[in-house]
Amino acid sequence: MTQKLETEFVARTVYSRAMAMNLLRMFLGHHDRDHTIFERDDSNARPYLGEMRKLQKKWGVTLKMVDNVMVSKIGGPAGEDMWPFKGADEYYAWACPKHFITSVVR
């Protein structure tokens, strides 16, 4: 599914962009209402706030661009084999259900 969102024109320019913008609006909206939790010294989000703002202003933003920052870098607790990931592709491979559900068929 991720590949289709990145390669098919309508999926990339309409669906992927809409999901990306919704995620950015939610994340940055929460930041704008109360930024204290996002800007603490121990916050995973703090180093990436500027990058998130730039993505929000980028016309061709896609879900994978947002995932490269929001999900793979900010998305969860730090730890072995967990966050931060190098990027969206590494996160997608880690989160893929085929590792846990052996009967999944494409």
GUTORMAR-149547 format. One record per atom (N, C-alpha, C, O): residue in one letter; x, y, z. Coordinates in steps of 0.1 Angstrom, whole numbers, padded with zeros to 4 digits, always signed. Atoms other than C-alpha are relative to their C-alpha. Layout:
# residues N
AXYZ/...
# end
This chain:
# residues 106
M+0008-0012+0000/M+0000+0000+0000/M+0009+0013+0000/M+0005+0022-0007/T-0009-0012+0000/T+0028+0025+0008/T+0006+0003-0013/T+0007+0014-0017/Q-0005-0002+0013/Q+0043+0019-0026/Q-0010+0007-0009/Q-0006+0016-0017/K+0011-0006+0008/K+0010+0028-0043/K-0002+0015+0004/K-0004+0023-0005/L+0002-0014-0004/L+0007+0060-0022/L+0012+0009-0005/L+0010+0021-0006/E-0012-0008+0004/E+0042+0071-0034/E+0001+0000-0015/E+0007+0009-0021/T-0003+0001+0015/T+0040+0060-0071/T-0012+0003-0009/T-0010+0008-0020/E+0012-0003+0008/E+0004+0063-0083/E-0004+0015+0001/E-0005+0020+0012/F+0002-0015+0000/F-0004+0099-0093/F-0011+0004+0009/F-0009+0013+0017/V+0012-0004-0008/V-0039+0102-0078/V+0002-0003+0015/V-0001+0005+0023/A-0003+0004-0014/A-0029+0083-0046/A+0010+0010+0006/A+0008+0014+0018/R-0010-0009-0005/R+0002+0105-0042/R-0005+0014+0002/R-0003+0020+0012/T+0004-0014-0001/T-0013+0139-0050/T-0012+0003+0007/T-0014+0014+0011/V+0013-0003-0007/V-0047+0135-0034/V+0000-0007+0014/V+0000+0000+0024/Y+0001+0008-0012/Y-0048+0107-0008/Y+0012+0002+0010/Y+0010+0005+0021/S-0012-0001-0009/S-0012+0107+0005/S+0001+0014+0005/S+0005+0016+0017/R-0002-0014-0004/R-0011+0145+0006/R-0011+0003+0011/R-0007+0010+0021/A+0010-0003-0010/A-0044+0147+0025/A+0003-0006+0013/A+0001+0000+0024/M-0004+0006-0013/M-0033+0122+0051/M+0012+0007+0007/M+0012+0009+0019/A-0011-0007-0005/A+0000+0140+0055/A-0004+0013+0006/A+0000+0016+0017/M+0004-0013-0005/M-0016+0174+0059/M-0009-0002+0013/M-0008+0006+0022/N+0008+0002-0013/N-0041+0160+0085/N+0009-0003+0011/N+0006+0002+0022/L-0009+0003-0010/L-0013+0145+0105/L+0007+0012+0005/L+0009+0015+0017/L-0008-0012-0003/L+0007+0177+0104/L-0009+0010+0007/L-0005+0016+0017/R+0009-0009-0006/R-0024+0198+0113/R-0003-0004+0015/R-0003+0004+0024/M+0003+0005-0013/M-0032+0176+0143/M+0013+0002+0009/M+0011+0007+0020/F-0012-0001-0009/F+0004+0174+0156/F+0004+0015+0003/F+0005+0018+0015/L-0004-0014-0002/L+0012+0211+0151/L-0011+0008+0007/L-0008+0018+0014/G+0011-0006-0008/G-0023+0221+0164/G+0002-0002+0015/G-0001+0007+0023/H-0002+0003-0014/H-0016+0203+0196/H+0012+0008+0006/H+0012+0013+0017/H-0012-0008-0004/H+0019+0220+0198/H-0004+0014+0002/H+0000+0020+0012/D+0004-0014-0001/D+0003+0254+0192/D-0009+0003+0012/D-0008+0014+0018/R+0009-0002-0012/R-0023+0249+0220/R+0008+0000+0013/R+0006+0007+0022/D-0008+0001-0013/D+0003+0238+0246/D+0014-0006-0004/D+0015-0018-0005/H-0013+0005+0005/H+0039+0236+0234/H+0010-0005+0011/H+0020-0011+0008/T-0009+0004-0010/T+0054+0228+0268/T+0005-0015-0001/T+0017-0017+0001/I-0004+0014+0001/I+0054+0190+0264/I+0009-0003-0012/I+0018-0012-0011/F-0008+0002+0012/F+0069+0192+0229/F+0014+0006+0001/F+0023+0002-0006/E-0012-0007-0001/E+0097+0215+0239/E+0009-0002+0012/E+0019+0005+0014/R-0008+0004-0011/R+0110+0199+0270/R+0014-0005-0005/R+0015-0010-0016/D-0013+0005+0004/D+0147+0189+0269/D+0000-0015-0003/D+0008-0019-0012/D+0000+0014+0003/D+0138+0152+0269/D-0010-0004-0010/D-0013-0016-0012/S+0010+0003+0010/S+0112+0155+0242/S+0006-0005-0013/S+0016+0000-0018/N-0004+0005+0013/N+0116+0134+0210/N-0003+0009-0011/N+0003+0009-0021/A+0004-0009+0010/A+0098+0160+0191/A+0008+0013-0002/A+0009+0019-0013/R-0007-0013+0000/R+0119+0190+0200/R+0009+0003-0012/R+0009+0013-0018/P-0010-0003+0011/P+0147+0186+0174/P-0007+0000-0014/P+0000+0005-0023/Y+0007+0001+0013/Y+0121+0181+0146/Y-0011+0010-0002/Y-0018+0009-0013/L+0011-0009+0001/L+0096+0209+0152/L+0002+0009-0012/L-0008+0011-0020/G-0003-0008+0012/G+0112+0231+0125/G-0003-0007-0013/G-0009-0002-0022/E+0002+0008+0012/E+0112+0203+0100/E-0015-0003-0002/E-0019-0003-0014/M+0015+0002+0002/M+0075+0196+0107/M-0007+0012-0005/M-0016+0011-0014/R+0005-0013+0005/R+0067+0233+0101/R+0003+0001-0015/R-0006+0006-0023/K-0003-0001+0014/K+0085+0232+0068/K-0008-0010-0009/K-0012-0006-0019/L+0009+0010+0007/L+0066+0200+0057/L-0014+0006-0001/L-0020+0004-0012/Q+0014-0005+0001/Q+0033+0218+0065/Q-0001+0010-0011/Q-0012+0012-0017/K+0001-0010+0011/K+0042+0245+0040/K+0004-0005-0014/K+0002+0002-0024/K-0005+0006+0013/K+0055+0222+0013/K-0013-0005-0008/K-0021-0013-0002/W+0012+0003+0008/W+0029+0218-0015/W-0001-0015-0003/W-0012-0021-0001/G+0000+0014+0004/G+0039+0183-0026/G+0002-0010+0011/G+0007-0021+0009/V-0003+0009-0011/V+0041+0168+0009/V-0008-0013-0001/V-0019-0013-0006/T+0007+0013+0000/T+0033+0131+0011/T+0000-0007+0014/T+0007-0002+0023/L+0000+0007-0013/L+0025+0107+0039/L+0014-0006+0004/L+0018-0005+0015/K-0013+0005-0003/K+0059+0091+0036/K+0010+0011+0005/K+0018+0008+0013/M-0008-0011-0005/M+0076+0125+0040/M-0002+0003+0015/M+0007+0005+0023/V+0004-0002-0014/V+0057+0130+0073/V+0005-0012+0008/V+0010-0010+0019/D-0004+0012-0007/D+0064+0094+0083/D+0015+0000+0003/D+0020-0005+0013/N-0014+0000-0001/N+0101+0100+0077/N+0005+0008+0012/N+0015+0006+0018/V-0003-0009-0012/V+0100+0126+0106/V-0009-0004+0011/V-0004-0009+0022/M+0009+0002-0011/M+0069+0121+0127/M+0000-0014+0005/M+0001-0016+0017/V+0001+0014-0005/V+0066+0084+0129/V+0013-0006+0003/V+0015-0013+0013/S-0013+0007-0002/S+0102+0072+0125/S+0009+0006+0010/S+0017+0000+0016/K-0009-0007-0009/K+0119+0098+0146/K-0007+0004+0014/K-0001+0002+0024/I+0007-0006-0012/I+0092+0112+0171/I-0009-0011+0006/I-0013-0010+0017/G+0012+0009-0002/G+0067+0083+0171/G-0001-0008+0013/G-0012-0013+0016/G+0002+0009-0011/G+0075+0063+0202/G+0012+0000+0009/G+0021+0009+0008/P-0011+0000-0010/P+0098+0054+0231/P+0013-0004-0006/P+0014-0013-0014/A-0013+0005+0004/A+0135+0051+0226/A+0004-0013+0006/A-0001-0016+0017/G-0004+0013-0005/G+0150+0017+0230/G+0005-0009-0011/G+0005-0005-0023/E-0006+0009+0009/E+0167-0012+0214/E-0011-0005-0010/E-0022-0009-0006/D+0009+0004+0011/D+0151-0020+0180/D-0013+0008+0000/D-0024+0003-0005/M+0011-0009+0000/M+0127+0009+0185/M+0004+0013-0004/M+0014+0015-0011/W-0002-0013+0005/W+0126+0046+0180/W+0013+0005+0006/W+0017+0002+0017/P+0004-0005+0013/P+0142+0065+0165/P+0005-0010-0011/P+0015-0017-0009/F-0004+0008+0011/F+0144+0046+0132/F+0007+0010-0010/F+0006+0022-0009/K-0008-0008+0009/K+0166+0058+0103/K-0010+0007-0010/K-0007+0018-0015/G+0009-0006+0008/G+0135+0066+0083/G-0013-0008-0001/G-0015-0018+0006/A+0013+0006+0001/A+0100+0056+0072/A+0001-0015-0004/A-0006-0023+0001/D-0001+0014+0005/D+0111+0025+0053/D+0005-0010+0011/D-0001-0021+0012/E-0004+0008-0011/E+0129+0011+0083/E-0011-0002+0010/E-0013-0013+0015/Y+0011+0001-0009/Y+0099+0018+0105/Y-0011-0009-0006/Y-0016-0018+0001/Y+0010+0009+0007/Y+0075+0002+0079/Y+0004-0015+0001/Y-0004-0023+0004/A-0005+0013-0001/A+0097-0029+0079/A-0002-0006+0014/A-0006-0017+0016/W+0001+0004-0014/W+0097-0031+0117/W-0015-0002+0004/W-0018-0012+0011/A+0014+0001-0004/A+0059-0025+0120/A-0008-0009-0008/A-0020-0011-0005/C+0008+0008+0009/C+0048-0048+0092/C-0005-0012+0008/C+0002-0019+0015/P+0007+0011-0007/P+0023-0074+0105/P+0004-0014-0005/P+0002-0023+0002/K-0003+0014+0005/K+0037-0102+0084/K+0011-0007+0009/K+0012-0019+0008/H-0010+0006-0010/H+0064-0107+0111/H-0007-0007+0011/H-0002-0016+0017/F+0007+0005-0012/F+0037-0116+0136/F-0012-0009-0005/F-0016-0018+0003/I+0012+0008+0005/I+0008-0130+0115/I+0005-0008-0013/I+0006-0002-0024/T-0006+0008+0011/T+0021-0158+0093/T-0009-0003-0011/T-0005-0007-0022/S+0010+0004+0010/S-0011-0164+0074/S-0004+0012-0009/S-0013+0010-0017/V+0003-0012+0008/V-0012-0129+0058/V+0004-0003-0014/V+0016-0006-0017/V-0003+0002+0014/V-0014-0132+0020/V-0003+0012-0007/V-0013+0019-0005/R+0003-0012+0008/R-0011-0104-0005/R-0010-0003-0010/R-0014+0007-0017/
# end
